[in-house]
């Protein structure tokens, strides 16, 4: 696949610095098979895919039956494992939210095919989704009778939400600061913001290096650490409530990493599970994070 126009990220979205240094060069295993460099901010260490596809061209990098969150596929072993883990994760997400908000209006950014919103809707929440992908958005509407809009800008300007969730979404957005500013404006006073993103400080990220599947270039534009979100959220008017580990992500990410390295189905399952468990063991016994981290904050 020929790479379309790319744009360079001039300034770091965390500290504003403009000096970047090379880091890793992961491959896009899902669509283009191209290599996309990662760079580190010399001032604060933030990591970005740089250069990256611009807004006009990023959509084609999601156009693949292998991109399961947009297709709801169930064909292969990884797909079936994903579906199993997702069903359990949805229940866990609901329990987590219910500790803070047992009802109210929910906005789920990047809602995909709508399974999480449908679950919340069945438990009495008033739900709205945002999903740029046409196919995924149509599935969410047709399968679950959800209100799903193509962009945050199309959500009515005066509409306020008690809960806003971004489950593995913030790493996809081109302008992190502008997105956080808009989310703050749409959240009601004291409202809950939940953000889950891959964590490149995890042990499995270090183990796989450029082969770590959660880099997922070029769809993932930002590659966060806890220090990045702990700085960005307060700067945008959010008060941190908790930072939590996400224990189910490491085995699945490790399986994908093994698959990308050419392992067979059995080896992918066994080795990926073992490495994911090893990463979780490191997180449980040291200060290192799990493969993904979850941030809970409220509108100050």
C-alpha positions, 0 to 999 in steps of 0.5 A, a space after each residue: 500500500 502506498 503511503 498517502 500524504 504524511 504530516 510532521 508533528 511540530 510541537 509536543 502536545 504534553 510540554 510544547 517542545 519542538 525537538 524530537 529524537 528517533 526512538 523505534 520504527 514499528 511496522 503496520 501489520 494490519 493494513 499498509 505493511 509500511 514502517 512508521 517512525 516513533 519519536 521522543 520529545 527531547 524535553 519531556 519524553 513523550 512519544 508520538 508517531 511522527 510523521 503520521 497520516 493527516 486527518 484526510 488520509 488516516 481513515 484508510 488505515 482502519 479499512 481492514 477486516 482485521 481491525 476487529 473493534 470496527 468489524 466485530 469479527 469472530 473468525 480467527 482465534 484472536 478474534 474469539 479471544 477478543 470477543 470473550 475478553 470484551 464481554 468480561 471487560 464490558 461488565 467490569 467497566 460498568 461496575 467501575 462506573 457505577 461506583 461513581 455514577 449509578 445513572 445519568 447521561 453517558 458519552 462514549 467516544 470511539 464507541 465502535 460497534 456499540 456493545 459497551 453503550 448497549 450494556 449501559 443502556 440496558 441498565 438505565 443510563 442515557 447513552 450517546 456514542 461518537 464513532 467516525 468509522 461508517 461501518 462500525 457506526 452503522 452496526 451500532 445503530 442497527 444492532 443496538 438502536 443507539 444514538 451514534 454520531 460521526 464526531 464530537 462536533 455533531 453532539 449538540 453544543 449545550 448537551 452535558 454528560 455525567 460520564 464521558 468514556 474513552 476506551 483506547 481512543 485518546 491515542 488515536 486523536 490528532 489533537 490531544 489538547 483540543 480533544 481534552 478541552 472539548 471533553 471538559 466543556 461537555 462534562 457536567 460539573 463533578 462529572 466523571 471522565 474515564 480514559 484507557 490507553 496503552 502504556 509504553 512503560 509496561 514490561 511487555 512494551 519493553 520486551 517486544 520493542 518495535 514489535 509491541 502490538 499496542 504501538 499499532 502504527 499509524 492508527 495510534 498517534 500518541 504513545 502515553 505513559 502515566 506521567 503524560 496523562 497525570 500532567 495533561 488532565 489537571 492542565 485541562 481542568 480535571 481532578 485526578 481520582 484514580 489511576 488503575 491497572 488493566 490486567 486483561 490487556 497484556 495477554 491479548 497484546 502479547 498474543 498479537 505481538 507474537 502473531 505479528 512475529 510469525 508464530 503459529 496459532 498454538 505458539 501465539 496462544 501459549 507464548 502470548 499468554 505466558 509473556 502477558 502473565 509475566 508482564 502482569 507479575 512485574 506490574 503487581 510486584 513493582 512500580 511498573 504499569 500494566 500493558 494499559 492504564 486507566 485514568 479516572 478524573 472528575 471535572 474540577 
